[in-house]
Amino acid sequence: MKDDTVHPDSEAGASAPAASAPRDPTIVHLPLFRPGTRVQYNGQSYTVGHVVVSREHLKVFLSELGHAVEAEKLRLAPTRLVLKRQPAPAGSPV
């Protein structure tokens, strides 16, 4: 029995026009916590000191409080991020 399934990674299943067609960049809106950014926490304004990233949590150290707070508890206007793949430089491994 012959397997006629086309696999996305196979060269036989790839069509040239679809592979070379430019894609529109993905746009996402996310809060961007950087040192010096002003955020709202419990109705008060605080300054971001630094950010701690772990497997389970994203914590933001607030300078005025002297300790870190979970990022989900902070209010900050989202930043517009444009995600676009760039072609690899010539000669670099893929």
Secondary structure, DSSP 4 states (H G I P E B T S, - for coil): ----PPPTTSTTT--HHHHHSPPPPEEEEE----TT-EEEETTEEEEEEEEEE-SS-EEEEETTTTEEEEGGG-B-PPEEEEE---PPPTT---
